[in-house]
Amino acid sequence: MHLAIRKYISSQAILQNVSSPSGDLLPYGDGLSEPRFLPNGSADPTNHGRPKREGPALRATILGAYARWLVDNGQKETAKNIVWPIFRNDNKYVLKHWDLPGMNLWSDSNFNGSTFFTTAAQHRAIVEGAQFSPAVGLPCAACDNEAVRSLCRLQEYWNGKEGFVNPGVDKDRLDDLPGRDSSTLLATIHMFEPEAGCDEATFQPCSPQMLSNHKAVVDDFRKWHINKGIPAGKAVAIGARPSGKNNILLRWGICRLRSNQICRQCMVCHYTCGSGAAL
């Protein structure tokens, strides 16, 4: 496992320096939002949803978690000298760009705005920076402040009246994305922390908001032909969004798998957090 992680870190050190349609690493890190590369590591010149601002956040979360494990297991210098330089690039990008519009998770070509998934991933990455930097004695002056700001932004996606999370807001149309969306389920997976219990502010899987949202998203898919005849209260297949847009086959598999993962995360919290955990 360590070998695979080290190879991943090495590959990111290379890709971070590749010029792409999104831009370059310097001076502002715009190239870090590039969504894909060719198998040989060169830039993909084809049209694709750009910028993908969740990319740097997801990488920073992975690297930060691994680095903290290294520190806890007596490998502080490895975390500081090998992981931190790669992590720092993505973390700086998130701190600078987290409140700017971009593409949504499904790369809809007509979307330019903010989404719950991206904001959740960015908040988690900023928190990782706040935890990683002091562990190796390096500064992240903006991490604490931006962690609070991004957490406040997350609360704005909650639709308390209808009991679900708005998937996003399009900057150009200045309105919420229509309906429910499985990207909100995938987001809570990245926010999951067993020690957080069923915390509502961070939309933990077993929080009242996410339990309500999970049911709302799944129930909206019951009208699909693939779920015909399945009674209420039984599991059904789900895709990207009930409206049908961008429900390609691969996304059905990913969304079904992650929906089940959320249920397992709820059970983990139920058994580790005590009777206070909601089910």
C-alpha positions as CSV (number, residue, x, y, z in Angstrom):
1,M,0.0,0.0,0.0
2,H,2.8,2.4,0.9
3,L,4.4,1.8,-2.5
4,A,1.2,2.6,-4.3
5,I,0.7,5.8,-2.3
6,R,4.3,6.9,-2.9
7,K,3.8,6.3,-6.7
8,Y,0.7,8.4,-6.5
9,I,2.5,11.2,-4.8
10,S,5.3,11.1,-7.3
11,S,2.8,11.2,-10.2
12,Q,1.1,14.2,-8.8
13,A,4.5,16.0,-8.4
14,I,4.9,15.6,-12.2
15,L,1.3,16.4,-13.2
16,Q,1.2,19.6,-11.1
17,N,3.9,21.0,-13.4
18,V,2.2,20.0,-16.7
19,S,0.9,23.0,-18.7
20,S,-2.7,22.3,-19.7
21,P,-5.8,24.1,-21.1
22,S,-6.6,25.0,-17.5
23,G,-3.3,26.9,-17.1
24,D,0.0,26.4,-15.4
25,L,1.2,25.8,-11.8
26,L,2.7,29.3,-11.7
27,P,1.8,32.0,-10.8
28,Y,-1.7,31.2,-9.6
29,G,-2.0,27.4,-9.8
30,D,-4.7,27.5,-12.4
31,G,-3.4,24.3,-13.9
32,L,-4.2,22.3,-10.8
33,S,-7.9,22.4,-11.7
34,E,-7.2,20.4,-14.9
35,P,-9.7,17.5,-14.9
36,R,-7.7,14.9,-17.0
37,F,-4.5,14.0,-18.7
38,L,-3.5,11.5,-21.3
39,P,-2.1,8.1,-20.3
40,N,1.5,9.4,-21.0
41,G,1.0,12.3,-18.6
42,S,0.6,15.0,-21.2
43,A,-2.2,17.5,-21.3
44,D,-5.5,16.5,-22.8
45,P,-6.4,19.1,-25.4
46,T,-10.0,18.0,-25.9
47,N,-12.9,20.0,-24.6
48,H,-14.0,19.1,-21.1
49,G,-15.6,20.7,-18.2
50,R,-13.1,23.3,-16.8
51,P,-12.3,24.4,-14.2
52,K,-12.9,21.4,-11.9
53,R,-12.2,23.0,-8.6
54,E,-12.9,19.9,-6.5
55,G,-9.8,18.2,-8.0
56,P,-7.1,20.0,-5.9
57,A,-9.4,19.7,-2.8
58,L,-9.7,15.9,-3.1
59,R,-6.0,15.4,-3.7
60,A,-5.2,17.6,-0.7
61,T,-7.5,15.6,1.5
62,I,-5.9,12.3,0.5
63,L,-2.3,13.7,0.9
64,G,-3.1,15.4,4.2
65,A,-4.6,12.3,5.7
66,Y,-1.7,10.2,4.7
67,A,0.8,12.8,6.0
68,R,-0.9,12.8,9.4
69,W,-0.6,9.1,9.5
70,L,3.1,9.4,8.7
71,V,3.6,11.9,11.6
72,D,1.7,9.7,14.0
73,N,3.9,6.8,13.1
74,G,7.3,8.5,13.5
75,Q,7.8,9.6,9.9
76,K,7.5,13.4,10.4
77,E,10.4,14.2,8.1
78,T,8.9,12.2,5.3
79,A,5.6,14.0,5.7
80,K,7.4,17.4,5.8
81,N,9.9,16.9,3.0
82,I,8.0,14.7,0.5
83,V,4.3,15.1,1.1
84,W,4.0,18.7,2.2
85,P,5.4,20.3,-1.0
86,I,2.8,18.5,-3.2
87,F,0.1,19.1,-0.6
88,R,0.9,22.8,-0.3
89,N,0.3,23.5,-4.0
90,D,-3.2,22.0,-3.9
91,N,-4.0,23.5,-0.5
92,K,-3.0,27.0,-1.7
93,Y,-5.2,26.6,-4.7
94,V,-8.2,25.7,-2.6
95,L,-7.6,28.6,-0.2
96,K,-7.4,31.0,-3.1
97,H,-10.2,29.6,-5.3
98,W,-12.8,27.9,-3.0
99,D,-15.4,30.6,-3.3
100,L,-15.1,31.0,-7.1
101,P,-17.5,29.4,-9.7
102,G,-16.6,26.4,-11.7
103,M,-17.9,23.2,-13.2
104,N,-20.1,20.8,-11.2
105,L,-19.3,17.1,-10.5
106,W,-21.0,15.8,-13.6
107,S,-19.2,18.3,-15.9
108,D,-22.4,19.8,-17.3
109,S,-21.2,22.1,-20.1
110,N,-23.8,24.8,-19.4
111,F,-23.0,25.1,-15.7
112,N,-20.8,27.7,-14.1
113,G,-21.3,28.1,-10.4
114,S,-20.9,26.7,-6.9
115,T,-21.9,23.2,-5.8
116,F,-22.4,21.4,-2.5
117,F,-20.0,18.7,-3.5
118,T,-17.2,21.0,-4.4
119,T,-17.6,23.3,-1.4
120,A,-17.7,20.2,0.9
121,A,-14.5,18.8,-0.6
122,Q,-12.8,22.2,-0.4
123,H,-13.8,22.7,3.3
124,R,-12.4,19.2,4.1
125,A,-9.2,20.0,2.3
126,I,-8.8,23.3,4.2
127,V,-9.3,21.5,7.5
128,E,-6.7,19.0,6.5
129,G,-4.3,22.0,6.0
130,A,-5.1,23.3,9.4
131,Q,-4.2,19.9,10.9
132,F,-1.3,19.0,8.7
133,S,0.7,22.3,8.9
134,P,1.2,22.4,12.7
135,A,2.0,18.7,12.8
136,V,5.1,19.4,10.7
137,G,5.8,22.9,12.0
138,L,4.9,24.7,8.8
139,P,2.5,27.7,8.4
140,C,-0.9,27.8,6.9
141,A,-2.0,31.2,8.1
142,A,-5.3,31.3,6.2
143,C,-6.5,27.8,7.0
144,D,-8.4,28.5,10.2
145,N,-10.2,31.5,8.8
146,E,-11.1,29.9,5.5
147,A,-12.3,26.7,7.2
148,V,-14.9,28.8,9.1
149,R,-15.9,30.7,6.0
150,S,-16.3,27.6,3.8
151,L,-18.2,25.8,6.6
152,C,-20.6,28.8,6.7
153,R,-21.1,28.5,2.9
154,L,-22.0,24.9,3.2
155,Q,-25.0,25.7,5.3
156,E,-26.5,27.8,2.5
157,Y,-27.1,24.6,0.4
158,W,-29.6,23.1,2.9
159,N,-33.2,23.4,1.8
160,G,-34.9,23.0,5.2
161,K,-38.4,23.5,3.8
162,E,-38.2,20.5,1.5
163,G,-35.7,18.4,3.4
164,F,-32.9,18.0,0.9
165,V,-29.5,19.6,0.0
166,N,-29.5,21.9,-3.1
167,P,-26.8,20.5,-5.4
168,G,-25.6,23.9,-6.4
169,V,-26.2,27.4,-7.6
170,D,-25.4,28.6,-11.2
171,K,-23.7,31.9,-11.1
172,D,-24.9,32.9,-14.6
173,R,-28.6,32.0,-14.0
174,L,-28.5,33.0,-10.3
175,D,-30.7,30.1,-9.3
176,D,-30.5,26.7,-7.6
177,L,-29.9,23.7,-9.7
178,P,-33.2,21.9,-10.2
179,G,-34.2,19.0,-8.0
180,R,-32.2,16.5,-6.0
181,D,-28.8,15.1,-7.1
182,S,-26.7,12.2,-6.1
183,S,-23.6,14.4,-5.9
184,T,-24.9,15.5,-2.5
185,L,-24.6,11.9,-1.3
186,L,-21.1,11.6,-2.7
187,A,-20.1,14.8,-0.9
188,T,-21.0,13.5,2.6
189,I,-18.7,10.6,2.1
190,H,-15.8,13.0,1.8
191,M,-17.0,14.8,5.0
192,F,-17.2,11.6,7.0
193,E,-15.3,11.6,10.3
194,P,-16.3,8.9,12.8
195,E,-15.2,11.2,15.7
196,A,-17.6,13.9,14.5
197,G,-20.7,11.8,15.3
198,C,-23.8,13.0,13.6
199,D,-22.7,16.6,13.5
200,E,-25.1,18.7,11.5
201,A,-22.8,21.6,10.6
202,T,-20.5,19.3,8.6
203,F,-23.3,17.2,7.2
204,Q,-22.1,13.9,8.6
205,P,-23.9,10.9,7.0
206,C,-26.0,10.2,10.1
207,S,-26.9,13.9,10.7
208,P,-30.7,14.6,10.4
209,Q,-30.1,16.7,7.2
210,M,-28.2,14.0,5.4
211,L,-30.5,11.2,6.4
212,S,-33.4,13.4,5.1
213,N,-31.5,14.2,1.9
214,H,-30.5,10.6,1.4
215,K,-34.1,9.5,1.5
216,A,-35.2,12.4,-0.7
217,V,-32.7,11.5,-3.5
218,V,-33.4,7.8,-3.4
219,D,-37.2,8.2,-3.4
220,D,-36.9,10.4,-6.5
221,F,-35.4,7.5,-8.4
222,R,-38.3,5.2,-7.6
223,K,-40.2,6.5,-10.7
224,W,-37.6,5.1,-13.0
225,H,-38.5,2.0,-15.0
226,I,-35.5,0.1,-13.6
227,N,-37.1,0.4,-10.1
228,K,-40.7,-0.5,-11.3
229,G,-42.5,-2.7,-8.8
230,I,-40.1,-2.2,-5.9
231,P,-42.2,-1.2,-2.9
232,A,-41.5,1.8,-0.7
233,G,-38.9,1.1,2.0
234,K,-36.9,-1.2,-0.2
235,A,-33.6,-0.4,-1.9
236,V,-33.6,0.9,-5.5
237,A,-31.0,1.7,-8.1
238,I,-29.9,5.4,-8.3
239,G,-27.9,7.4,-10.9
240,A,-26.6,10.9,-11.1
241,R,-29.8,12.7,-10.8
242,P,-33.5,11.8,-11.0
243,S,-34.1,14.3,-13.8
244,G,-32.3,11.9,-16.1
245,K,-29.6,14.3,-17.4
246,N,-26.1,12.8,-17.5
247,N,-27.3,9.4,-16.1
248,I,-24.7,7.4,-18.0
249,L,-24.2,3.8,-17.0
250,L,-21.0,4.2,-15.0
251,R,-22.6,6.8,-12.8
252,W,-25.4,4.4,-11.8
253,G,-22.8,2.0,-10.5
254,I,-20.9,4.7,-8.6
255,C,-24.0,6.2,-7.1
256,R,-25.5,2.9,-6.0
257,L,-22.2,1.8,-4.4
258,R,-21.7,5.1,-2.5
259,S,-25.3,5.2,-1.4
260,N,-24.7,1.9,0.3
261,Q,-21.4,3.2,1.7
262,I,-23.2,6.0,3.5
263,C,-25.5,3.5,5.2
264,R,-22.4,1.7,6.4
265,Q,-20.9,4.9,7.7
266,C,-24.1,5.6,9.6
267,M,-23.8,2.2,11.3
268,V,-20.2,2.8,12.1
269,C,-21.2,6.0,13.9
270,H,-24.1,4.3,15.6
271,Y,-21.9,1.7,17.2
272,T,-19.0,4.1,18.0
273,C,-20.9,7.2,19.1
274,G,-23.5,5.5,21.3
275,S,-27.2,6.0,21.5
276,G,-27.0,9.6,20.5
277,A,-26.4,8.6,16.9
278,A,-29.4,9.0,14.6
279,L,-30.6,6.1,12.5
